[in-house]
Amino acid sequence: MAIMMNGRSSMLKMELASPYIPSYDPTTPWQAEHRTGTTIMAVEFNGGVVIGADSRSTTGVYIANRVTDKLTKITDNIYCCRSGSSADTQAVADVVRYHVGMHRMELGEEPRVEVAATLFQDMCYNYRDSITAGIILAGWDPYKGGQVYTIPLGGMLVRQQVATGGSGSTYVYGYVDKHFKPNMTQDQCMKFVLNAITLAMLRDGSSGGCVRLGVITKDGCTKHCVLGNELPQFYMG
């Protein structure tokens, strides 16, 4: 549109405001790293271990998967709970599963839980500058019974009676400290883990979906899935 100003013609470029102004780059979520969110948890009880996790995976601000299985099998009696980058944790779990399988063939017996935990620690420590992986390893063996090991970012290895991890774990530290008791029964542990993960999902935007539980004993692992409409109800103030 031409406008006369002081005898001269000036061309003014008129820019129409967009009816939609995004608060973030809409292409960013598709390019961001695929992450598991997450809230993961494991508890020792007399005779085994109960593990649990939410099922939400995110790519930036986009929920990429609502039903992710973050409880990954290493052997029949050893499972890991994954948090961090999906690609990194899956790759690490695959490598550990391979080495544990070779270890089983060499010894002619099922590997100890501590052996698998040490392999995870080696991977997470040696590649700590390249990967984002927080692991909780849980399982049962005839030597030490049910065991829970935490391998956080950086590659530290600690055995704990109860362990939580992921972005949602910060919201349930108080609940876990108050309600955990040593030597709980299997049913008590399952209820404890279910309640803790549900509370974390209510507060953490990166956790959600359903709750997956696993009970690991000398007989193997039994998995359970609690759907969203079956989760326990809590007051939201």
N, C-alpha and C positions, 0 to 999 in steps of 0.2 A: 504494500500500500504506500503510495507516494504522498508526501506532505511537504508543502512549501514552507521553508523556514529561512527568513532573512534573504528572500529572493533566490534561494537555492533549493533545489529539490533533494530531499534526503529520503533514502529508502530505509524504512524501519521494518525490521523483521518482527512480526508478531508471532509469539509462541503460545499456543494454547496449553493450558495446564492439563495434565493427564487426569482423567477421572479416578484413576487408581494409582496411588503412590505406595509401593511396598515398603515395609519397614526394614526389609533385608533383601539381598539379592536372591531372586527366586531360583536362580540356577545353582546356588550354593549347596542346598541339601543333596542334590544329585551328584555333586563332586566331592562331598565330604566323605571321611572315612566311615565305614560301616562299623558301628559299635554295639555292644550288647547291653548297654544301659548302666545299671543293673542292680539287682539285689540278690545276693547268693548267701547261703548259710549252711552250716553243718554242725551236728551235735552228737557227741558220743553217748551211748546208753549201755546198760548191761546186756551184752550180746551182740552189739553192732553199732551202726551209725545211721542217723537220719540226715539226709541232704535235701536242700530245697532251693528253688530259684523262681523268679518271675519269668515272663516269656516275651518281653518287649525288646526289639532291636531298633536302633535309630541310625539314620544317616543325616547328620546335621540336625535340623528340627523336624525332619520327616520320619514318621514311624514306618520303617521298612518291613518289619515283620512283627505280627502280634502274637505268634505262637511258636517262637523260637525255643528249641530244646537246649538249654545251657548245661544240662547234666550229661556229660560225655563219658562214654564207657572206655576204660583202659583195659581192664580184664573183667571177668565175671564178678569179682569181688572188690574191684577198685574203680572208682569213678572220680571225675574232677568236675568242679563247678567253675565256669569260665566267666570272667569279667574283663572289660577292656575292648580292644579291637577284635572283631569277630575273625578276621583273616589271621591275625597273629595267634590268637588262642587256639584256633582250629589247627594251624600248622604245628604249633608246639605240641598239642595233644597227639597229632598223627606221628610225630617223631618219637615221642615217649612211648606210644603204643607199639611202634616198631621195635624199639630197643628192649622193651619189656617182653615182647614176644620172642626175641632172640635169647634173652636171658632165661626164659622158661624152657626153651629147647635145649640150651646148654646144661641147665641144672636138672631137668627132668621133673620139676615141681613148680607149683604156682609161686610167683615172686612175692616178696614181702611188700607191704604198703610203704614202708620206709624207703625201699629201693626206688619205687616209682616217684616218691616225693623228692628224693635226691636228684633224680633225672630231671624233673621239672625245675628244681632249683638251679641246676647247671645251665639249662637252656635259658631261663629267665635272667640269670646273672650274666652269662657270657654275651647275651644280646640285649642287655638292659638299655643300651643307647639306641637300639633299632626297633624294638617292639614295645607294645603297650599290652601287658598281660598280667592280670591279677588272678591267681589260682587258689582255690581251696581243694585239696586232695583228701578224699575220705575212702575208707575201705576196711576190710576185715581180713586178718590172717590168723593162723593157729598159734602164732608166737606171742602177739601182743593184743589180740582181739580187735575190737573196733578202735579205729584211730582217725584223727582229724589233723591235717597239716595245712598251715597257711603259707603261701608263697606270694607275698605282695609285690608291687612294682619295685624293681631293684634286685630281686632274687634272694631275699632273706627266707629262711626256713624255720618255722616254729610249730611245735605240736601244741594244740590247745584242746580242751574239752568241748568248747563251743567257739565257733568262728563265724564272723560275718564279713562280707566284702561287697564292693561295688558302691555306686553313688547313693543308693538308697539306705545303705547300712548306717550312715551317720544319723538318720532319723530314729533309729531304734536302739541305740546304745543303752539308753536308760531302761527301756523295756527288757532288753536282754539281761542287763545286770540285775534287775529286780526279780525276774521270774526264773532265771536259770538255777537249777539245783543239781548237784552231782548225783549220779546213779538214778536218774529218772527212768521210768519204764518206756517202752516203745511208743505206746499211745500218748503218754505225756509229752514225749519229744516231738511227735508228729503235730500235736496241737500247738506246742510252743513254736515250732518252726513256721507253721501255717499262719499263726497270729502275727508273728514278727514280720514276715514278708508282706502280709496284707497291710499292716500299718505302714511299712515303708512305701508300698505302692500308692497309698493314699496321699503321701507327702512329696514323693519324688517324681518329677515329670519324666524322667528317663526310665522309670520302672512301671510296669503295667501288664495287662493281659490276664492270663490265668496263672495259677501257682502249680508248679511241678514239684512233686515230692518223690524221694527214693529212700527205701529202707534196705540197707546192706547188712546182711548177716552171713553166717557160714554157708547158708543155702543159696547165696547169690543176692541179686538186687530185685526188689519189687517196686515198680513205679506206679505213681498215682498222679492224676491231673484234676485239680479243683478249678472249675470254670468260674468266670466272673460273677455269675448270679448265685454261686454256691459259697462264695467267700464269707467269712464271718463279718458281721456289721459292727462298726465302731463309731463313737460320737465324733463328729467333725465340727469343732468350734471355730 
